[in-house]
Amino acid sequence: MLLYIIGFSGAGKSTLVRQLSVSWHIPAWDTDQLFTEETGLSIAKYIKEYGWTSFREKESEILTGTPMLDTGSPSICGYSGLIACGGGVVESVANRDFLRTRPVLWLAPIWNSLIASIHRSPSDFCKDKTDEDLWAEYRRRLPLYRDCLQK
């Protein structure tokens, strides 16, 4: 069984997945990295060339394809692999429906920690946005992240 990690850009999803992968002796994947490997383009270049709609469609295709990565051999932690999801994966209703049927860990650090992390290493999504824009986006996505949790 795979454990999916969600959260806003800069929340530490990729870092946590790498650390847990080592500690738990299980494989880990990052949907942003899978996207780049599959398309041969960075996310920024893909969006510039094909647009946000196409990006979100491809992101969904990659997310819903992740169960094929499951080895079915859980480690002592009970999971057989880890998936770090892109921060905007929750934008799609279909993605939220998919995630709701799987084990999900939502990383939700306090805003001051999150914005400090974004300032240290901004993703392409965050680069040209003001702190106020990011705060508004974060607040808009909060209910979308919550919607991914099993009910």
N, C-alpha and C positions, 0 to 999 in steps of 0.2 A: 504494500500500500504506500502510495506517495503522499508526502506532506507538502501542501502548497503554502507558500509564504507570500502574503500581500501587504501592501502599505504604500504610502506616498513616496515620491522620489526623495532619496536621501534618508529614508527610515532605517536603512541598514540591512535590507533583505539579502542582497548578494553577499555581504560580509558574513552575516549570520549563517547562511546556507553553506558557505565555504568552511566555516569553523565547525558547524555541526557535522558536516560530511566527514571531516577528519576525526572528530571525537566519536562519532557513531559508526564509523567505517562503512558508510554507504555512499553511493554516487549522488551527485548534485548537478542540477542543470539550471540555467538562467534563461527565461524565455526571450529576453532581449538578445542574448548571445545566440540562441537557437535561431532567432529571426535573422541575424546578421549572417550566420553560417548558411542558412537556407537560401537567402536572397542574394548573397554576395555583396550587399550594400549595407552601409551604416544606416541606422534608423533615420537619422537626419537627412541623408542623401535619398533614401527611399521616399520619405515624406515630400521632399522637394520635387522629386521626379513624378511620383504617383499620387500624392495627396494623402490627407489624414484618413479619409474614408477607406481607401485601399489599404493603408497601414493597419487600421483597426480590423479589417476583414482578415488580413494575413495573420495578425496577432491572434485572432480567435482560432484560426486554422491550426496554428502552432500550439496554442493552449490545449485545444481539444484533442490534439494528437499526442499529448504527453503520456497518457496511460500506456501507450506502446513502449515507453521507456521502463516501465515497471518490471523488475526482475521476478517479483513475487517471492523473494527471499528476504523477509524482514530481519533486521539485526535485533540486538537486545533492546533497542528503543521502540521496537514495534513497527518501524517504517522501513521500506526497502529503498527509498530514495527521497530526494528533496527537490522542490521546484521553486525557484525565486521568480515571481511574476513581475512584469513591468508595472510601474506605478499606475498607469492608466487602464490596465486590463479590466477594471471594474466599470468602465464606461459602457460596455456592452451588456445588455440584458441577458443575452445568451451565455456570456462568460460568467456572469453572476449566478445564473441557473446552474451551470456546470460546476462552479466552485462550491456551491451550496451542497452538492451531493458528495463532497470529498472533505477530508480533514484539512482545515485551513487554520493557519496562525496569522493573525493580523498584527503587524508591528505598528504601534501608534505612539511614538515618543512624543513628549511634550513639544509644543511649537518652538520654543527657544532652542532646544536641541536640534530639532529638525531643520530649522532655518540656518543654524550654524553649520550643519553638515552640508546643506545645499551651497552655502557660500564657499566652503572648502573645496567642494568638487561638484559643480553644477552639471546636471544632465543637459542634454540638448533641449529637452522640454523646458527646463528652468532658466537657461542662459539669458534670455532676453526679457525676462519678466521681473517686475519690481517685487519687493517683499509684500506689498499690498495685493498685487495680482496673485501671488503664490498663496497668500493667506485666504483669499477669496476662493481660489481653486481647491485648496485643502478643505475648506468648510463645505464647499459644494460636493466634494467626493466623500466626506465622512459617512453620510447615509448609504452610499454605494458600497463602501467597505463593509459596513454593518450588515448589509443585505447579503453578503457572501457567506456569512456564518450560518451554520446549520441551525435550523429552527426546531 
